[in-house]
Amino acid sequence: MKDKYYVTGHKNPDTDSICAAIAYAELKRKKTGFDVEAIRLGELNQETKFVLDYFGVKPPRLKDSIKAQVKDLEMDKAYCVSENISLYKALQLIQENGVNSLPVTDQDERLVGIASLSNITMSYMDVWDDSILGRSNTSYQNIIEVLAGKFIYQPEIFKAIDGKITVYAMSPMHIGDKISKGDIIILGDRKDAQLDAMDRDVSLIIVTGGFKVDDEVVEKAKLTGTTIISTNYNTFMAGRLLPQAVPISHVMSNKDLVTFDLEDTVEEAKKIMGMSRFRSYPVLDNKKRVIGSIGRFHLISSDKKQLILVDHNEKNQSIDDIDSAVIREIIDHHRVANIATDEPVYFRNEPVGSTCTIVAEMYYEAGIMPSREIAGILSAAIISDTLLFKSPTATETDKRILERLSKVTGIDHEEFAMEMFREGTKLENKSMSDLVNGDVKKFVVEDENIRVCQIFTMNLDSLNSIEEGLKEKMEEVRVANGESTFVMMLTDIFKEISEVIVVGEYIESIKNVFGVNSPSNSFKVPGLLSRKKQLIPSITSAIQK
């Protein structure tokens, strides 16, 4: 399998998650020269879109599976051939390239059939009749190729080859009706027979033995429009080789073809190969063009994809089929949770406000200066995750790194933060479903599945009108996902206060942890800004009690 790494943040990605993946993939490429791709597991939120657009950075590719795919395999080169090439040429290509079959494509390079060695050998075993060239639409060019011949006379418009193959072995006096219009005639240097054949309106005369053709014969060919080919083979060999001029389209398999697309998983390919008997299978791109071939060997030698996690280390926050990959590195600033690895990994976890702070540190430790684009998205993520250092998760390290990055970006942090938060907290055109499924993280506490969502706003009072609708939608989502508790955190960035809404179980326990004495399942908590450092530990404590 190709040596490639994928860098991903968590599901429902925020700005820190996306920017950390992009920046670390770039660093990894520069340090190692490996093929490293940043991916994302969910849709971008408004804030992240603003940040990437602002600094001109392309969003990572959305990926919902990390299972090994056909495109990850070191597939064999595809030796595609035209449907018009001869059996002779096809066999030659199979032998020269050490392959067992050839994909046959049309003029648009799309697969129309597969010509295997068995297709060709079976054709030699078949007893073809003498009209095989006409039935198979064999071209004059194929005949020239097979006989290693040359044109003695080539008309502007070739006659159709729709007759039979005949060796002109008799005299014109005794040939009778054995030669008809459109026939292919094989003979030596018999001038009388050559002229007689043209009188009978044959399509092609093949002169064997390398004999010179008389000028009178050539002149008559011009009048009758008869093609004359000369070959050094004798008559026996010419007759024996001629069926090899039949085009490959006549013997190829063109029904029930087994092919694979680039996006097919290796697991799917194994199942399909297990139910078929072929030695190699064409691989098609999204335009159905053949780009390679694979066989059972490729699947046996395939490995799991290599994954680097940023901004999370909990299995339920990562890609669904994470067990199909090999985790190589984890870079995070959250609590160490329930992720498991098959072998030792590089794990870097620091108690800072943003994963991008750690990634920026790694750039400087490696002696690599981030580009303005990378420095810009790193800065934006630090500002976002620390709420411009208003969050209790913010550290002196975050401030120091942001200051160092500012020498590359040249942006005013206060102005940029206002613009970014304003764009990120817009609720226009957002449905209830968008709100409750936006910035969501799932946790398992004491075997209880907990969903926590955070919505940032620049005016908490503006959300009063939609609060009841949020509660109804939260309960609907909680029940649909089989979760015990759904906690919504509505955070006012400037007033540094959050309103907490709880639906499901543990409502009273969570209220007690925050010292709230109210019949409502929603309450305000001054100074509550961080989901990671303040809300999650409180929920955990409430459930454990």
RODO-2510 file (C-alpha; in nm, 4 decimals, decimal comma):
residues 545
     n   res          X          Y          Z
     1     m     0,0000     0,0000     0,0000
     2     k     0,1149     0,3523    -0,0668
     3     d     0,2894     0,5172     0,2307
     4     k     0,0294     0,7815     0,3142
     5     y    -0,0887     0,9477     0,6325
     6     y    -0,4263     1,1058     0,7043
     7     v    -0,4582     1,3813     0,9647
     8     t    -0,8030     1,4394     1,1113
     9     g    -0,9761     1,6269     1,3875
    10     h    -1,2987     1,5184     1,5535
    11     k    -1,6550     1,4896     1,4256
    12     n    -1,8554     1,8144     1,4027
    13     p    -1,5220     1,9937     1,3623
    14     d    -1,4557     2,3397     1,5024
    15     t    -1,1926     2,5875     1,3878
    16     d    -0,9180     2,4426     1,6084
    17     s    -0,9835     2,0897     1,4811
    18     i    -0,9773     2,1838     1,1109
    19     c    -0,6837     2,4238     1,1293
    20     a    -0,4747     2,1848     1,3390
    21     a    -0,5272     1,9096     1,0797
    22     i    -0,4300     2,1347     0,7876
    23     a    -0,1262     2,2840     0,9617
    24     y     0,0076     1,9560     1,0996
    25     a    -0,0325     1,7802     0,7625
    26     e     0,1774     2,0574     0,6071
    27     l     0,4432     2,0260     0,8787
    28     k     0,4555     1,6484     0,8448
    29     r     0,5024     1,6759     0,4677
    30     k     0,7901     1,9231     0,5080
    31     k     0,9650     1,7202     0,7781
    32     t     0,9327     1,3750     0,6229
    33     g     0,8481     1,4146     0,2560
    34     f     0,5633     1,1649     0,3070
    35     d     0,2261     1,1875     0,1382
    36     v     0,0147     1,3451     0,4132
    37     e    -0,3440     1,4615     0,3685
    38     a    -0,5634     1,6577     0,6071
    39     i    -0,9222     1,5331     0,6115
    40     r    -1,2395     1,6315     0,7960
    41     l    -1,5205     1,4241     0,9426
    42     g    -1,8018     1,6760     0,9162
    43     e    -1,9220     1,9996     0,7614
    44     l    -1,7418     2,3274     0,8275
    45     n    -1,9123     2,5763     1,0572
    46     q    -1,9514     2,9437     0,9673
    47     e    -1,6515     3,0549     1,1705
    48     t    -1,4159     2,8010     1,0144
    49     k    -1,5343     2,8869     0,6625
    50     f    -1,4607     3,2531     0,7377
    51     v    -1,1089     3,1711     0,8634
    52     l    -1,0159     2,9548     0,5644
    53     d    -1,1556     3,2082     0,3174
    54     y    -0,9777     3,4939     0,4982
    55     f    -0,6371     3,3294     0,4626
    56     g    -0,7030     3,1626     0,1265
    57     v    -0,6681     2,8051     0,2497
    58     k    -0,8516     2,5170     0,0831
    59     p    -1,0780     2,3092     0,3137
    60     p    -0,9761     1,9487     0,3808
    61     r    -1,1554     1,6712     0,1951
    62     l    -1,4633     1,5281     0,3672
    63     k    -1,4115     1,1606     0,4479
    64     d    -1,6534     0,9268     0,6231
    65     s    -1,4453     0,6077     0,6171
    66     i    -1,0835     0,5235     0,6844
    67     k    -1,1030     0,1697     0,5505
    68     a    -0,8357     0,0788     0,2984
    69     q    -0,9563     0,1489    -0,0552
    70     v    -0,8524     0,0279    -0,3968
    71     k    -0,6896     0,3629    -0,4696
    72     d    -0,4526     0,3036    -0,1757
    73     l    -0,3068    -0,0083    -0,3377
    74     e     0,0088    -0,0206    -0,5494
    75     m    -0,1884    -0,1424    -0,8492
    76     d    -0,0312    -0,2796    -1,1661
    77     k    -0,0031    -0,0681    -1,4775
    78     a    -0,2943    -0,1068    -1,7161
    79     y    -0,1902    -0,2237    -2,0632
    80     c    -0,5032    -0,1103    -2,2432
    81     v    -0,5549    -0,1969    -2,6069
    82     s    -0,7908    -0,0864    -2,8800
    83     e    -1,0737    -0,3196    -2,9714
    84     n    -0,9361    -0,3253    -3,3266
    85     i    -0,5893    -0,4690    -3,2604
    86     s    -0,5147    -0,8188    -3,3878
    87     l    -0,5000    -1,1394    -3,1848
    88     y    -0,1361    -1,1578    -3,2929
    89     k    -0,0564    -0,8158    -3,1400
    90     a    -0,2564    -0,8873    -2,8246
    91     l    -0,0672    -1,2105    -2,7602
    92     q     0,2594    -1,0296    -2,8202
    93     l     0,1689    -0,7641    -2,5600
    94     i     0,0668    -1,0269    -2,3043
    95     q     0,3994    -1,2058    -2,3443
    96     e     0,6125    -0,8892    -2,3445
    97     n     0,4497    -0,7413    -2,0325
    98     g     0,4056    -1,0598    -1,8353
    99     v     0,0326    -1,0072    -1,7853
   100     n    -0,2553    -1,2492    -1,8086
   101     s    -0,5138    -1,0200    -1,9670
   102     l    -0,5581    -0,6885    -2,1449
   103     p    -0,8365    -0,4345    -2,0859
   104     v    -0,9960    -0,3424    -2,4177
   105     t    -1,1094     0,0189    -2,4518
   106     d    -1,3002     0,2289    -2,7015
   107     q    -1,1883     0,5583    -2,8550
   108     d    -1,2886     0,7418    -2,5350
   109     e    -1,0655     0,5083    -2,3287
   110     r    -1,3679     0,3471    -2,1635
   111     l    -1,3632    -0,0243    -2,0924
   112     v    -1,5564    -0,2371    -2,3427
   113     g    -1,4125    -0,5799    -2,2680
   114     i    -1,1267    -0,7904    -2,1376
   115     a    -0,9045    -1,0073    -2,3567
   116     s    -0,7411    -1,2792    -2,1503
   117     l    -0,4772    -1,5291    -2,2510
   118     s    -0,7434    -1,7983    -2,2331
   119     n    -0,9644    -1,6011    -2,4758
   120     i    -0,6842    -1,5986    -2,7292
   121     t    -0,5747    -1,9608    -2,6839
   122     m    -0,9346    -2,0786    -2,7091
   123     s    -0,9625    -1,8951    -3,0407
   124     y    -0,6731    -2,1029    -3,1758
   125     m    -0,8499    -2,4203    -3,0669
   126     d    -1,1728    -2,3205    -3,2376
   127     v    -1,2092    -2,4420    -3,5938
   128     w    -1,2920    -2,1171    -3,7689
   129     d    -1,4327    -2,1369    -4,1169
   130     d    -1,2779    -1,9612    -4,4153
   131     s    -1,5003    -1,6534    -4,3811
   132     i    -1,3715    -1,5540    -4,0345
   133     l    -1,2002    -1,2349    -4,1561
   134     g    -1,5215    -1,1018    -4,3063
   135     r    -1,7340    -1,1975    -4,0065
   136     s    -1,4980    -1,0273    -3,7632
   137     n    -1,4526    -0,7032    -3,9608
   138     t    -1,0786    -0,7593    -3,9831
   139     s    -0,8861    -0,4574    -4,1081
   140     y    -0,6267    -0,4496    -4,3857
   141     q    -0,3806    -0,3021    -4,1358
   142     n    -0,4124    -0,6081    -3,9125
   143     i    -0,3396    -0,8336    -4,2112
   144     i    -0,0279    -0,6316    -4,2984
   145     e     0,0895    -0,6573    -3,9361
   146     v     0,0350    -1,0323    -3,9009
   147     l     0,1995    -1,1181    -4,2339
   148     a     0,4828    -0,8638    -4,1870
   149     g     0,3763    -0,7566    -4,5353
   150     k     0,3696    -0,4422    -4,7435
   151     f     0,1207    -0,2866    -4,9806
   152     i     0,1993    -0,3361    -5,3484
   153     y    -0,1158    -0,1487    -5,4406
   154     q    -0,3389     0,0318    -5,1937
   155     p    -0,6597     0,1874    -5,3328
   156     e    -0,7992     0,5087    -5,1896
   157     i    -1,1106     0,3206    -5,0810
   158     f    -1,0641    -0,0373    -4,9670
   159     k    -1,3115    -0,2999    -5,0780
   160     a    -1,5023    -0,4654    -4,7957
   161     i    -1,3552    -0,7945    -4,6798
   162     d    -1,6740    -0,9972    -4,6816
   163     g    -1,5687    -1,3136    -4,8610
   164     k    -1,3740    -1,6248    -4,7752
   165     i    -1,0028    -1,7050    -4,7554
   166     t    -0,8953    -1,9096    -5,0575
   167     v    -0,5607    -2,0458    -5,1719
   168     y    -0,5542    -2,0118    -5,5533
   169     a    -0,3870    -2,3505    -5,6120
   170     m    -0,5490    -2,4382    -5,9480
   171     s    -0,5228    -2,2991    -6,2934
   172     p    -0,7781    -2,0364    -6,4020
   173     m    -0,9209    -2,2994    -6,6337
   174     h    -1,0148    -2,5314    -6,3460
   175     i    -1,0876    -2,2908    -6,0584
   176     g    -1,4540    -2,2723    -6,1518
   177     d    -1,6753    -2,1014    -5,8920
   178     k    -1,4353    -2,1536    -5,6031
   179     i    -1,3491    -1,7835    -5,6070
   180     s    -1,6190    -1,5200    -5,5487
   181     k    -1,6574    -1,1463    -5,5090
   182     g    -1,4949    -1,0077    -5,1899
   183     d    -1,2693    -1,3101    -5,1311
   184     i    -0,9141    -1,2950    -4,9909
   185     i    -0,6820    -1,4800    -5,2288
   186     i    -0,3462    -1,6315    -5,1279
   187     l    -0,1097    -1,7319    -5,4081
   188     g     0,2463    -1,7090    -5,5362
   189     d     0,3888    -1,5433    -5,8500
   190     r     0,1279    -1,6767    -6,0907
   191     k     0,0392    -1,3809    -6,3065
   192     d    -0,2512    -1,5512    -6,4813
   193     a    -0,4162    -1,6446    -6,1515
   194     q    -0,3641    -1,2917    -6,0139
   195     l    -0,5342    -1,1357    -6,3186
   196     d    -0,8161    -1,3909    -6,3068
   197     a    -0,8789    -1,3217    -5,9388
   198     m    -0,9243    -0,9524    -6,0123
   199     d    -1,1685    -1,0347    -6,2903
   200     r    -1,3730    -1,2110    -6,0225
   201     d    -1,3789    -0,8891    -5,8094
   202     v    -1,1890    -1,0222    -5,5092
   203     s    -1,1125    -0,7765    -5,2297
   204     l    -0,7513    -0,8690    -5,1550
   205     i    -0,4657    -1,0587    -5,3207
   206     i    -0,1820    -1,1794    -5,0970
   207     v     0,1313    -1,2624    -5,2946
   208     t     0,3507    -1,4993    -5,0921
   209     g     0,7219    -1,5843    -5,1073
   210     g     0,8264    -1,2219    -5,1498
   211     f     0,7856    -1,2465    -5,5293
   212     k     0,7782    -0,9327    -5,7394
   213     v     0,4383    -0,8437    -5,8783
   214     d     0,4211    -0,7783    -6,2519
   215     d     0,3435    -0,4223    -6,3607
   216     e     0,0456    -0,5446    -6,5670
   217     v    -0,1075    -0,6903    -6,2477
   218     v    -0,0539    -0,3638    -6,0612
   219     e    -0,2151    -0,1624    -6,3420
   220     k    -0,5176    -0,3920    -6,3429
   221     a    -0,5423    -0,3583    -5,9630
   222     k    -0,5700     0,0164    -6,0128
   223     l    -0,8582    -0,0341    -6,2532
   224     t    -1,0446    -0,2859    -6,0361
   225     g    -0,9646    -0,1262    -5,6980
   226     t    -0,8140    -0,4519    -5,5698
   227     t    -0,5639    -0,4356    -5,2845
   228     i    -0,2381    -0,6289    -5,3326
   229     i    -0,0152    -0,7240    -5,0380
   230     s     0,3226    -0,8916    -5,0568
   231     t     0,4678    -1,1109    -4,7770
   232     n     0,7880    -1,3117    -4,7446
   233     y     0,5986    -1,5974    -4,5811
   234     n     0,5193    -1,8969    -4,8006
   235     t     0,1598    -1,9835    -4,8838
   236     f     0,1247    -2,2357    -4,6017
   237     m     0,2493    -1,9918    -4,3356
   238     a     0,0436    -1,7038    -4,4747
   239     g    -0,2730    -1,9122    -4,4583
   240     r    -0,1862    -2,0294    -4,1088
   241     l    -0,1135    -1,6795    -3,9739
   242     l    -0,4029    -1,4975    -4,1413
   243     p    -0,6664    -1,5830    -3,8735
   244     q    -0,4449    -1,4067    -3,6187
   245     a    -0,5397    -1,0804    -3,7900
   246     v    -0,8897    -1,1114    -3,6412
   247     p    -0,9540    -0,8120    -3,4086
   248     i    -0,9459    -0,8748    -3,0353
   249     s    -1,3065    -0,7534    -3,0074
   250     h    -1,4145    -1,0789    -3,1734
   251     v    -1,2863    -1,2989    -2,8881
   252     m    -1,2803    -1,0688    -2,5811
   253     s    -1,5187    -1,1071    -2,2874
   254     n    -1,7668    -0,8210    -2,2771
   255     k    -2,0386    -0,9493    -2,0442
   256     d    -2,0457    -0,9730    -1,6643
   257     l    -1,7120    -0,7937    -1,6374
   258     v    -1,5758    -0,7639    -1,2832
   259     t    -1,4154    -0,4243    -1,2270
   260     f    -1,3356    -0,2009    -0,9304
   261     d    -1,3622     0,1727    -0,8723
   262     l    -1,1005     0,3746    -0,6865
   263     e    -1,3372     0,4328    -0,3952
   264     d    -1,4187     0,0630    -0,3445
   265     t    -1,2863    -0,0712    -0,0160
   266     v    -1,0298    -0,3499    -0,0033
   267     e    -1,2776    -0,5417     0,2105
   268     e    -1,5381    -0,5260    -0,0692
   269     a    -1,2781    -0,6244    -0,3285
   270     k    -1,1820    -0,9342    -0,1297
   271     k    -1,5430    -1,0521    -0,1178
   272     i    -1,5959    -1,0007    -0,4916
   273     m    -1,2679    -1,1694    -0,5852
   274     g    -1,3630    -1,4617    -0,3643
   275     m    -1,6682    -1,5215    -0,5828
   276     s    -1,4842    -1,4995    -0,9180
   277     r    -1,1990    -1,6827    -1,0877
   278     f    -1,0012    -1,4125    -1,2671
   279     r    -0,6336    -1,3412    -1,2047
   280     s    -0,6531    -0,9633    -1,2515
   281     y    -0,9271    -0,7026    -1,2423
   282     p    -0,9386    -0,3576    -1,4088
   283     v    -0,9617    -0,0497    -1,1878
   284     l    -1,1683     0,2389    -1,3275
   285     d    -1,1655     0,6109    -1,2488
   286     n    -1,4784     0,8231    -1,2136
   287     k    -1,5017     0,8534    -1,5932
   288     k    -1,4938     0,4723    -1,6275
   289     r    -1,1468     0,4809    -1,7802
   290     v    -0,9010     0,2040    -1,6944
   291     i    -0,6136     0,3306    -1,4801
   292     g    -0,4676     0,0049    -1,3508
   293     s    -0,5376    -0,3491    -1,2453
   294     i    -0,5283    -0,5475    -0,9218
   295     g    -0,5250    -0,9126    -0,8272
   296     r    -0,5408    -1,1197    -0,5111
   297     f    -0,1762    -1,0487    -0,4391
   298     h    -0,2464    -0,6778    -0,3992
   299     l    -0,5146    -0,7465    -0,1393
   300     i    -0,3014    -0,9897     0,0580
   301     s    -0,0190    -0,7365     0,0753
   302     s    -0,2447    -0,4408     0,1647
   303     d    -0,2077    -0,2646     0,4994
   304     k    -0,4341    -0,0482     0,7097
   305     k    -0,4388     0,3264     0,6528
   306     q    -0,2186     0,5371     0,8791
   307     l    -0,4019     0,7941     1,0883
   308     i    -0,2935     1,0956     1,2916
   309     l    -0,5489     1,2371     1,5373
   310     v    -0,5518     1,6033     1,6330
   311     d    -0,7715     1,7844     1,8849
   312     h    -0,9255     1,4615     2,0210
   313     n    -0,8365     1,1236     2,1619
   314     e    -1,1799     0,9729     2,2246
   315     k    -1,2935     0,6899     2,0008
   316     n    -1,6553     0,8055     1,9779
   317     q    -1,5418     1,1501     1,8592
   318     s    -1,3342     1,0080     1,5751
   319     i    -1,4113     0,8438     1,2436
   320     d    -1,6616     0,5576     1,2762
   321     d    -1,4401     0,2800     1,1420
   322     i    -1,1243     0,3910     1,3224
   323     d    -1,0448     0,0266     1,4045
   324     s    -0,9751    -0,0226     1,0330
   325     a    -0,6761     0,2143     1,0562
   326     v    -0,3449     0,2282     1,2396
   327     i    -0,3128     0,5305     1,4675
   328     r     0,0401     0,6694     1,4388
   329     e     0,0215     0,9959     1,6326
   330     i    -0,2114     1,1897     1,8637
   331     i    -0,1766     1,5628     1,9252
   332     d    -0,4333     1,7024     2,1662
   333     h    -0,5124     1,9344     2,4544
   334     h    -0,8075     1,7475     2,6062
   335     r    -0,8243     1,4885     2,8814
   336     v    -0,6775     1,1486     2,7982
   337     a    -0,9780     0,9310     2,7218
   338     n    -1,0611     0,5895     2,5766
   339     i    -0,8673     0,5672     2,2537
   340     a    -0,6738     0,2410     2,2121
   341     t    -0,3825     0,1653     1,9792
   342     d    -0,2320    -0,1591     1,8544
   343     e     0,1245    -0,0389     1,9024
   344     p     0,3159     0,2496     2,0651
   345     v     0,2401     0,5897     1,9152
   346     y     0,3713     0,9430     1,9359
   347     f     0,1343     1,1117     2,1838
   348     r     0,1635     1,4810     2,2622
   349     n    -0,0878     1,6265     2,5030
   350     e    -0,0450     1,9682     2,6617
   351     p    -0,2759     2,1633     2,8945
   352     v    -0,3079     2,4639     2,6640
   353     g    -0,6082     2,6418     2,5204
   354     s    -0,5762     2,5214     2,1612
   355     t    -0,4340     2,2259     1,9713
   356     c    -0,3006     2,4782     1,7214
   357     t    -0,0782     2,6173     1,9946
   358     i     0,0917     2,2773     2,0154
   359     v     0,1173     2,2482     1,6359
   360     a     0,2744     2,5951     1,6138
   361     e     0,5252     2,4947     1,8833
   362     m     0,6169     2,1901     1,6739
   363     y     0,6868     2,4134     1,3721
   364     y     0,9313     2,6227     1,5732
   365     e     1,0891     2,3172     1,7372
   366     a     1,1547     2,1740     1,3897
   367     g     1,3075     2,5029     1,2736
   368     i     1,0379     2,5448     1,0096
   369     m     0,8741     2,8831     0,9640
   370     p     0,5024     2,8509     0,8833
   371     s     0,3761     3,0342     0,5761
   372     r     0,1487     3,3319     0,6261
   373     e    -0,1520     3,1154     0,5378
   374     i    -0,0602     2,8466     0,7919
   375     a     0,0362     3,1030     1,0560
   376     g    -0,2962     3,2756     0,9926
   377     i    -0,5145     2,9694     1,0491
   378     l    -0,3078     2,8712     1,3548
   379     s    -0,3636     3,2187     1,5000
   380     a    -0,7365     3,2106     1,4241
   381     a    -0,7756     2,8720     1,5963
   382     i    -0,5932     2,9920     1,9083
   383     i    -0,8157     3,3010     1,9230
   384     s    -1,1255     3,0871     1,8672
   385     d    -1,0523     2,8159     2,1241
   386     t    -0,9418     3,0604     2,3947
   387     l    -1,2089     3,3206     2,3117
   388     l    -0,9195     3,5659     2,2740
   389     f    -0,7858     3,4541     2,6144
   390     k    -1,1142     3,5058     2,8002
   391     s    -1,1583     3,1311     2,8408
   392     p    -1,0154     2,9694     3,1573
   393     t    -0,8357     2,7236     2,9272
   394     a    -0,6100     3,0015     2,7953
   395     t    -0,2470     2,9861     2,9082
   396     e     0,0618     3,2000     2,8836
   397     t     0,1866     2,9546     2,6213
   398     d    -0,1136     3,0355     2,3996
   399     k    -0,0440     3,4087     2,4334
   400     r     0,3278     3,3659     2,3618
   401     i     0,2687     3,1530     2,0516
   402     l     0,0027     3,3898     1,9159
   403     e     0,2406     3,6814     1,9583
   404     r     0,5111     3,4936     1,7726
   405     l     0,2722     3,4034     1,4891
   406     s     0,1650     3,7675     1,4575
   407     k     0,5112     3,8505     1,3227
   408     v     0,4232     3,6350     1,0216
   409     t     0,0549     3,7246     0,9797
   410     g     0,0672     4,0956     1,0629
   411     i    -0,3007     4,0902     1,1700
   412     d    -0,4564     4,2908     1,4533
   413     h    -0,5847     4,0212     1,6900
   414     e    -0,8624     4,2306     1,8441
   415     e    -1,0055     4,3395     1,5101
   416     f    -0,9747     3,9931     1,3578
   417     a    -1,1388     3,8304     1,6614
   418     m    -1,4381     4,0666     1,6430
   419     e    -1,4846     3,9961     1,2730
   420     m    -1,4452     3,6200     1,3167
   421     f    -1,6786     3,5915     1,6171
   422     r    -1,9378     3,8094     1,4462
   423     e    -1,9350     3,5840     1,1420
   424     g    -1,9304     3,2662     1,3478
   425     t    -2,2239     3,3577     1,5723
   426     k    -2,4688     3,4548     1,2990
   427     l    -2,7895     3,2547     1,3364
   428     e    -2,9528     3,3669     1,0140
   429     n    -3,0633     3,0802     0,7913
   430     k    -2,9893     2,8255     1,0661
   431     s    -3,2556     2,5714     1,1530
   432     m    -3,3082     2,4139     1,4957
   433     s    -3,1484     2,1005     1,3576
   434     d    -2,8393     2,2973     1,2500
   435     l    -2,8043     2,4457     1,5980
   436     v    -2,8341     2,1239     1,7992
   437     n    -2,6120     1,9262     1,5630
   438     g    -2,3451     2,1906     1,5122
   439     d    -2,0560     2,2051     1,7588
   440     v    -2,1331     1,8716     1,9270
   441     k    -1,9115     1,6356     2,1218
   442     k    -2,0125     1,2997     2,2639
   443     f    -1,8779     1,1554     2,5879
   444     v    -1,9190     0,8366     2,7852
   445     v    -1,9350     0,8838     3,1633
   446     e    -2,0040     0,5840     3,3890
   447     d    -2,1344     0,3961     3,0810
   448     e    -2,3777     0,6807     3,0110
   449     n    -2,3781     0,8396     2,6631
   450     i    -2,3688     1,2168     2,6963
   451     r    -2,4076     1,4733     2,4166
   452     v    -2,2762     1,8266     2,4726
   453     c    -2,3286     2,1140     2,2299
   454     q    -2,1966     2,4701     2,2519
   455     i    -2,3339     2,7734     2,0680
   456     f    -2,1462     3,1029     2,0838
   457     t    -2,3256     3,4351     2,0633
   458     m    -2,2435     3,8021     2,1000
   459     n    -2,5832     3,8666     2,2623
   460     l    -2,7257     3,5910     2,4831
   461     d    -3,0644     3,7645     2,5185
   462     s    -3,1178     3,7267     2,1417
   463     l    -3,1577     3,3505     2,1921
   464     n    -3,4512     3,3795     2,4342
   465     s    -3,7065     3,3558     2,1555
   466     i    -3,5768     3,0188     2,0347
   467     e    -3,5071     2,8559     2,3709
   468     e    -3,8237     2,6444     2,3857
   469     g    -3,7702     2,5271     2,0313
   470     l    -3,4145     2,4280     2,1196
   471     k    -3,5352     2,2204     2,4158
   472     e    -3,7846     2,0308     2,2009
   473     k    -3,5280     1,9602     1,9305
   474     m    -3,2659     1,8565     2,1876
   475     e    -3,5041     1,5990     2,3374
   476     e    -3,5885     1,4670     1,9917
   477     v    -3,2195     1,4224     1,9046
   478     r    -3,1379     1,2686     2,2444
   479     v    -3,4076     1,0022     2,2105
   480     a    -3,3186     0,9287     1,8467
   481     n    -2,9538     0,8663     1,9411
   482     g    -3,0265     0,6657     2,2529
   483     e    -2,8402     0,9084     2,4805
   484     s    -2,9140     0,9614     2,8476
   485     t    -2,8426     1,3346     2,8604
   486     f    -2,8103     1,6262     2,6195
   487     v    -2,6514     1,9458     2,7525
   488     m    -2,6587     2,2694     2,5518
   489     m    -2,4208     2,5529     2,6429
   490     l    -2,5175     2,8963     2,5060
   491     t    -2,2119     3,1176     2,5605
   492     d    -2,2040     3,4980     2,5483
   493     i    -1,8470     3,5781     2,4450
   494     f    -1,8414     3,9364     2,5737
   495     k    -2,0482     3,9122     2,8925
   496     e    -1,8564     3,5929     2,9815
   497     i    -2,1652     3,4026     3,0860
   498     s    -2,3365     3,0874     2,9598
   499     e    -2,6892     2,9574     2,9746
   500     v    -2,7040     2,5817     3,0253
   501     i    -2,9995     2,3738     2,9023
   502     v    -3,0263     2,0102     3,0128
   503     v    -3,2685     1,7497     2,8755
   504     g    -3,2958     1,3827     2,9666
   505     e    -3,1508     1,2375     3,2858
   506     y    -2,9311     1,3936     3,5572
   507     i    -3,0963     1,7374     3,5319
   508     e    -3,1094     1,7856     3,9081
   509     s    -2,7598     1,6472     3,9646
   510     i    -2,6121     1,8865     3,7076
   511     k    -2,8009     2,1822     3,8563
   512     n    -2,6723     2,0905     4,2031
   513     v    -2,3111     2,0845     4,0827
   514     f    -2,3528     2,4429     3,9626
   515     g    -2,5358     2,5435     4,2829
   516     v    -2,8617     2,6151     4,0998
   517     n    -3,1917     2,5991     4,2859
   518     s    -3,4574     2,6416     4,0189
   519     p    -3,7444     2,4313     3,8815
   520     s    -3,6321     2,5022     3,5221
   521     n    -3,4010     2,2811     3,3211
   522     s    -3,2184     2,5910     3,1944
   523     f    -3,0020     2,8237     3,4046
   524     k    -2,7299     3,0876     3,3677
   525     v    -2,3773     3,0402     3,5021
   526     p    -2,1509     3,3501     3,5143
   527     g    -1,7902     3,2838     3,4093
   528     l    -1,8779     2,9537     3,2395
   529     l    -1,6994     2,9671     2,9030
   530     s    -1,5117     2,6423     2,8510
   531     r    -1,6847     2,3191     2,7647
   532     k    -1,3619     2,1247     2,8071
   533     k    -1,2324     2,2692     3,1343
   534     q    -1,5520     2,3730     3,3109
   535     l    -1,8661     2,2071     3,1757
   536     i    -1,7456     1,8507     3,1072
   537     p    -1,5792     1,8055     3,4496
   538     s    -1,8982     1,9340     3,6174
   539     i    -2,1208     1,6965     3,4187
   540     t    -1,8838     1,4085     3,4978
   541     s    -1,8949     1,4898     3,8677
   542     a    -2,2762     1,5130     3,8638
   543     i    -2,3182     1,1740     3,6987
   544     q    -2,0612     1,0031     3,9202
   545     k    -2,2430     1,1269     4,2304
***
